[in-house]
Amino acid sequence: MGVTGTVLSGEERELQQMWRRLERTTGLVFAMMLLGAAWTGEPKIIAGVALGGILGWANYRWLSTSTRALLTSIGAPGKASGRAILLFAVRALVIWGAVGLAFWSRAVDILALVAGFCAFVAAVMVEVGRRIGLIILGREE
C-alpha cells in the first residue's frame, strides 16, 4: 500500500525501491568521500566534501519537490503557477549562491566541494552498474 492508501503497481513499487536504493547509496558514497577527505587531513578538503555533500543532498531533495510542484501546477490553462516557478528559481539561487560564496571565500577546496556535490551522480552510476549486472546475470525481468 502506498502513502495514500492505494495499491501500487509493480512498476511503481520498483520505482520507489530504486529511489530508496539511490538515497541509501548516495549516503554511502558521501560517507566514503568524507572518510577519504579525512584521510588527507586537510581541513579545506574535509569542509569542501562536507559542504558539497550537504548542498548536493539539499539540491536533490529540493529539486524533486520544486519540479513536482512545477509539473503539477501545469493544469488545464496550460500555464505553470508563478509560485512554482519562483520556488524553482529560489532553489537555484540558494544552492548556486552557496557554491559561489564558498568559491569566493576560499574557505573550502572547490574540487572537494564539487566531488561532494556529485555523490548523487556516483550513486546513480552504482545503480546503473547494478542493473547492468542483473541483466548480464539474467536476474532482471
C-alpha positions in Angstrom: 0.0 0.0 0.0 1.2 3.5 -0.8 1.2 6.5 1.4 -2.3 7.5 0.2 -3.7 4.0 0.9 -3.8 3.0 -2.7 -2.3 -0.2 -4.0 0.9 0.4 -6.0 1.5 -1.4 -9.3 4.6 -3.5 -9.6 6.3 -0.8 -11.7 5.5 2.0 -9.1 6.8 -0.3 -6.3 10.0 -1.0 -8.3 10.5 2.8 -8.9 10.1 3.5 -5.2 12.6 0.8 -4.3 15.0 2.2 -6.8 14.7 5.7 -5.3 15.3 4.3 -1.8 18.4 2.4 -3.0 19.6 5.6 -4.7 19.2 7.6 -1.5 20.9 4.9 0.6 23.8 4.6 -1.9 24.2 8.4 -2.0 24.6 8.3 1.8 27.2 5.6 1.5 29.1 7.3 -1.3 29.1 10.5 0.7 30.4 8.7 3.8 33.2 7.1 1.8 34.1 10.5 0.3 34.2 12.0 3.8 36.4 9.2 5.0 38.7 9.8 2.0 38.8 13.5 2.8 39.5 12.8 6.5 42.4 10.6 5.4 44.0 13.6 3.7 44.0 15.5 6.9 43.3 18.8 5.0 40.6 20.8 6.7 39.6 22.6 3.4 39.2 19.3 1.7 37.1 17.8 4.5 35.0 21.0 4.6 34.6 21.0 0.8 33.4 17.4 0.7 31.0 18.0 3.6 29.6 21.3 2.2 29.3 19.8 -1.3 27.5 16.7 0.0 25.1 18.8 2.0 24.4 21.1 -0.9 24.0 18.2 -3.3 21.6 16.4 -1.0 19.6 19.7 -0.5 19.6 20.3 -4.2 18.4 16.7 -4.9 15.5 16.9 -2.3 14.5 20.5 -3.2 14.7 19.9 -7.0 12.5 16.9 -6.6 9.9 18.9 -4.6 10.1 22.0 -6.8 9.9 20.0 -10.1 6.9 18.1 -8.8 5.2 21.4 -7.8 6.0 22.9 -11.2 4.7 20.0 -13.2 1.5 19.6 -11.1 0.8 23.3 -11.4 0.6 23.0 -15.2 -3.1 22.4 -15.4 -5.9 23.0 -17.8 -4.9 26.6 -18.7 -1.5 25.2 -19.7 0.5 27.6 -17.6 2.7 26.9 -14.6 1.9 28.8 -11.4 4.1 31.8 -10.6 4.7 30.3 -7.1 6.0 27.1 -8.6 8.4 28.9 -11.0 9.5 31.2 -8.1 10.3 28.2 -5.9 12.3 26.6 -8.7 14.3 29.8 -9.2 14.9 30.3 -5.5 16.3 26.8 -5.2 18.8 27.5 -7.9 19.8 30.9 -6.4 20.2 29.4 -2.9 22.2 26.3 -4.0 24.4 28.1 -6.5 24.7 31.2 -4.3 26.2 28.9 -1.6 28.6 27.4 -4.1 29.6 30.8 -5.3 30.1 32.1 -1.8 32.2 29.1 -0.9 34.3 29.7 -4.1 34.7 33.4 -3.4 35.6 32.9 0.3 38.2 30.1 -0.5 37.2 28.5 2.8 36.9 25.1 1.2 38.6 23.2 -1.6 36.4 23.8 -4.6 37.2 20.4 -6.2 36.3 18.7 -3.0 33.0 20.7 -2.9 32.3 19.5 -6.5 33.1 15.9 -5.6 30.8 16.0 -2.6 28.1 17.7 -4.7 28.4 14.8 -7.1 27.7 12.0 -4.6 24.3 11.5 -6.1 25.7 11.2 -9.6 28.1 8.5 -8.3 25.1 6.7 -6.7 23.2 6.8 -10.0 26.3 5.2 -11.7 26.3 2.5 -9.0 22.6 1.8 -9.6 23.1 1.6 -13.4 26.0 -0.8 -12.8 23.8 -2.9 -10.5 21.0 -3.0 -13.2 23.5 -3.9 -15.9 24.9 -6.7 -13.7 21.5 -8.1 -13.0 20.8 -8.1 -16.8 24.1 -9.9 -17.5 23.4 -12.4 -14.8 19.9 -13.0 -16.2 18.2 -11.9 -12.9 16.4 -8.8 -14.4 12.8 -9.2 -15.6 
